[in-house]
Structure formats: structure tokens, C-alpha cells
Amino acid sequence: MKPAFWQRLDLWARNISPVGLTVVLILFSVVPTHIPGYASIVPQLALMGIFHWTVFRPDLFPIWAVFLIGILQDSLSGAPMGLNTMVYLTIFGVVLGQRRFFLGKTFFVEWLGFSIICAGAAIQAWLLLSAYHVHFIAPGPVFFQYMMSMGVYPILAWVMGRWQSSVLR
């Protein structure tokens, strides 16, 4: 018996939700605030989504979605086109290669892994941005963005974990 239209629509919505949640995280990260200098240290919310979904549900988070997420992040944030795309695709490949290591481990190991991955992403973005501007930019904002990302990750990982256990079961 063929599933009803609403069942297929429900399944499709559940399967696309990791990509959709990461897009929502991008929108949250580019919302204008009136805090001076906040734009340069806003946490890497999309990177957190890419890390989490690549570890726990790579079947629902394909590489073309990571590419489009990077393009969207670059378009909305005003970063040079391709900067976040290159960083996100690199992170996707590294995390996908180390996925078995993260599965079944404690949250502390996951957070430690994210901290290493996030540091690599920050360094890569800093080097690419410095190459784009043809001089080394100040590393201070990159460091604070890294620290903000480390502080926000446990909250966001909990939310995505709850989403995964309730919606994507």
C-alpha cells in the first residue's frame, strides 16, 4: 500500500529538518543587533549545526546542503563569497572522516572534538580572510568568536539532540 500524501510530506519535512535548522541558525547569526562590534564576534552557529548533523545524521545532511549553507552564510553576512563555503566544506569532510570516533562517546568528548574542529575552522577562516585582504588581519575578533562558539555549543547541542530524539527518531 502506498503511503498517503500527508505521511510522505511528514517524512520529507522530518528528513529536511537538519538542513532547515541550520539555515535558521544562519538567520539567527545575521540578525542585526545594536551591540557595537558584535558582528565580528558572533558565534559560528552554522558551524555548530554542520558539526552536529554531520556526526549524528550525515544521511540527512548531504554535501550539497553544506555548500548551499556556506553560500547563504556568505551572502547574508557580507563575507567574501566562498569563504564560509570553503570552511564548511572542509569541516564537513574532516568531521565525516572522524564520525566513528564521536559516536557513542560522552558529551565532553564531543565538546572537545568541536573545540578542535572550531579552532581549525577559525584559523582557516582567518588565513583565507587575510589572504583576501593581502595582509594579516587582527586575530582578536577571530579568537573571541571562537570563545563565543565554545560557550554556546553546549546549549545548541542540547537543543539539536532533543530535536533529533523527538522528531527524527
C-alpha positions in Angstrom: 0.0 0.0 0.0 1.3 3.4 -1.0 1.8 5.9 1.9 -0.7 8.8 1.9 0.3 12.2 0.8 0.4 13.6 4.3 2.6 10.7 5.5 5.1 11.4 2.7 5.0 15.1 3.4 5.7 14.4 7.1 8.6 12.2 6.3 10.0 14.7 3.9 9.7 17.5 6.5 11.4 15.4 9.1 14.3 14.5 6.7 14.9 18.0 5.7 14.8 19.5 9.2 18.5 19.3 9.9 19.3 21.4 6.9 16.3 23.7 7.8 17.5 24.1 11.4 21.0 25.0 10.2 19.5 27.7 7.9 17.6 29.1 10.8 20.9 29.2 12.8 22.3 31.3 9.9 19.4 33.6 10.1 19.9 34.0 13.9 23.6 34.8 13.4 23.0 37.6 10.9 20.1 39.3 12.7 21.2 42.9 13.2 21.8 43.9 16.8 22.7 47.3 18.1 25.7 46.0 20.0 28.9 47.6 18.7 31.4 45.1 17.4 29.0 42.1 17.9 29.1 41.2 14.2 32.7 40.4 14.3 32.4 38.0 17.3 29.0 36.4 16.7 29.2 32.6 17.4 29.6 30.3 14.5 26.0 28.9 14.8 26.0 27.3 11.3 29.3 25.6 12.1 27.7 24.0 15.2 24.8 22.7 13.1 27.1 21.3 10.5 29.3 19.6 13.1 26.3 18.1 15.0 24.4 16.9 12.0 27.5 15.5 10.2 28.3 13.4 13.3 24.8 12.2 14.2 22.8 12.3 11.0 25.0 12.5 7.9 22.3 10.7 5.9 20.1 13.8 6.3 22.9 16.3 5.8 24.4 15.9 2.3 27.4 17.8 1.0 25.4 19.9 -1.5 23.4 21.2 1.5 26.7 22.2 3.2 27.7 24.0 0.0 24.4 25.9 -0.2 24.6 26.8 3.6 28.0 28.2 3.0 26.9 30.3 0.1 23.9 31.5 2.1 26.1 32.4 5.1 28.5 34.4 2.8 25.6 36.2 1.1 23.9 37.2 4.3 26.9 38.0 6.4 28.8 40.1 3.8 31.8 37.9 3.9 33.8 37.3 0.7 31.9 34.8 -1.4 33.3 31.3 -0.9 35.0 32.0 2.5 32.5 30.2 4.7 31.7 27.7 1.9 35.3 26.6 1.9 35.5 26.4 5.7 32.2 24.5 6.0 33.1 22.0 3.3 36.5 21.4 4.9 34.9 20.9 8.3 32.3 18.6 6.8 35.0 16.4 5.3 37.0 16.3 8.4 34.1 15.5 10.7 32.7 12.9 8.3 36.1 11.2 8.4 36.2 11.2 12.2 32.5 10.4 12.7 33.1 6.9 14.1 35.3 8.4 16.8 32.5 10.7 18.1 29.7 8.2 18.1 28.9 6.6 21.4 31.2 9.0 23.3 30.3 11.3 26.2 29.3 14.9 25.6 32.7 16.1 27.0 34.5 14.2 24.2 32.0 15.7 21.6 32.6 19.2 23.0 36.4 18.7 23.0 36.1 17.5 19.4 34.1 20.5 18.5 36.6 22.8 20.1 39.4 21.4 18.0 37.3 21.5 14.8 36.1 25.0 15.6 39.7 26.1 16.2 40.7 24.7 12.9 37.8 26.5 11.2 38.7 29.8 12.9 42.3 29.5 11.8 41.3 28.6 8.2 38.8 31.5 8.0 41.4 33.9 9.4 44.0 32.8 6.9 41.6 32.9 4.0 40.4 36.4 5.1 44.0 37.6 5.5 44.8 36.3 2.0 41.8 38.1 0.6 42.8 41.4 2.2 46.5 40.7 1.3 47.7 41.4 4.9 47.2 39.7 8.2 44.1 40.9 9.9 43.9 41.2 13.7 43.3 37.8 15.2 41.5 39.2 18.3 37.9 39.0 16.8 38.5 35.5 15.5 39.6 34.4 18.9 36.6 35.9 20.6 34.3 34.4 18.0 35.9 31.0 18.8 35.3 31.5 22.5 31.7 32.6 22.0 31.2 29.5 19.9 32.6 27.3 22.6 30.3 28.8 25.2 27.2 28.5 23.1 27.8 25.0 21.8 26.5 23.0 24.8 23.2 24.8 24.7 22.8 24.3 20.9 24.0 20.7 21.1 21.3 20.0 23.7 18.6 21.6 21.5 19.7 19.7 18.4 20.0 16.5 20.4 16.4 16.9 21.7 15.2 17.6 18.2 17.0 14.5 17.0 15.5 12.3 19.6 11.9 13.6 19.3 11.5 14.5 15.7 14.0 12.3 13.9 13.5 9.1 15.9 
